[in-house]
């Protein structure tokens, strides 16, 4: 068996179908497939390729045949009937003044059922409309309420990039889009510039979203607790003791005489003036007291 990818007519979906080994199908060649809704018209997107036997169960739908002359005639009749059904539905909606917008009409390839796609802001009771359409068209009627994104897929068009809409050509499913994607990619946050034909955020914002850094803050390292003050005091006192050992005793006595106004004999200095800063020597408290000393 072989597997082939086919784009259906309405809605434009690309699905995989099984076909026989003897069938040859070229790209963009029309064909008839058996889908969940019955026989449908489609276009070949990817020619048949060999399919492993254990993978055949993953493709329940099959390709029936290439489109022949009778299929082309049926296709023309379907297009004419869809235009007629659209006009009838619009007239009935106008008569009943129903708050709904008709988007598209689809006939199944066997012409046993017609599907009407519409959008509405609120829930609509269309039971009377279904009776009117069944009486006029004499076939099975189905009304489907779709969202604005599905409307853009059915109608089609050109995007801001100049190419056809992704949803109308190759996109199979809609993924949630948020403003966070535009912020991370440093794009304009103007809704008119990052919105598509459907009025929602562009689906292409999701294409390169994972390639940009998340911008998460680095985890803060745990703060280390400061050492006890006693240890710091011991270190400082040891450093001062080392410095004092190198300081000459004569220079120390001269410094004390210069800083004491009574010894220096300077008449301009008195006890009320501010003295120059004096370098004090910090001594480590002695823990071991002599036998002759007592605490007072």
C-alpha positions, 0 to 999 in steps of 0.5 A, a space after each residue: 500500500 501507498 500513502 498520499 496527501 490530498 487537500 479537500 475542497 471545503 474546508 481546505 484540509 490536507 489529510 493522508 489517504 491510503 491507495 493501491 500500489 498500482 495507482 499513479 497520481 501526480 501533484 495538483 491532480 484532482 481525485 476522489 477520496 473516501 473521508 468521514 463525510 463520504 466521497 469528496 473531491 480533492 487535489 493531490 498535494 504529495 504523490 503516493 509514497 510507500 507505506 510500511 505495513 505496520 503503519 497502515 492502521 494509522 490511515 483509515 481513509 482511502 483514495 478511491 480513484 482519479 477524477 474522470 469525466 463524470 466527476 468533472 460534470 458532477 463538480 460543475 453541478 455541485 458548484 451551481 447548486 451551492 450558489 443556489 443554496 446560498 441565495 436561498 439561505 440568505 433570503 431566509 435569514 433576512 426574512 427571519 431577521 436572524 443575528 447570524 452571518 452566512 460564510 459558505 455552503 458545501 454540498 457533499 460529492 454524492 449530493 445527499 447533504 448540504 452544509 451551511 457554515 455561519 458565524 454568530 456572536 451568540 447562540 442562535 436557534 435555527 430550527 425554523 431555518 432548517 425546516 425552511 431550507 429542507 422544504 426548499 432544497 429537498 435534501 438533508 440540511 446541516 448548519 455549523 457554527 464556526 469561529 472567526 479563524 475558521 471563517 478566514 480559512 474558508 474564505 481565504 485571502 492574502 496576509 500582510 506578508 503578501 502570501 496566501 493565508 497559512 490557514 487556507 493553504 497548509 495549516 491544519 490546526 490553530 494553536 493559542 497565540 498571546 501577546 507574550 509571543 510578540 513581546 519576546 520577539 520584540 515586535 510592535 504591540 499595535 493590534 492592527 499590525 500583529 492581527 490577521 484577517 480574522 481579527 485575531 493575533 497572527 498565527 505566524 507569531 508562534 513559528 519562531 517563538 521557541 527560538 527566542 530566549 525566555 528571558 528568565 532571571 537567573 536563580 539567585 545564589 543562596 546568601 552565606 551567613 556572615 562569620 561571628 564578630 569575635 573571629 573578625 575582631 581577633 583577625 583585626 587585633 592580630 593585624 594591629 599587633 603586627 603593625 605595632 611591632 614594626 612601629 619604633 618606640 621612639 616614634 611612638 613617644 614623639 607622637 604622644 608628645 606632639 599630640 599632648 599640648 601640655 608637653 609640647 608647650 604650645 601656648 596657642 593650644 588649650 584643653 578646649 581645642 580639638 586634638 589631632 587624631 591619635 592612633 590607638 592600639 587595640 589589645 586582645 583581652 586576656 582570658 587567663 588572669 594571674 593568681 594574684 588578680 581578682 575581678 572587681 
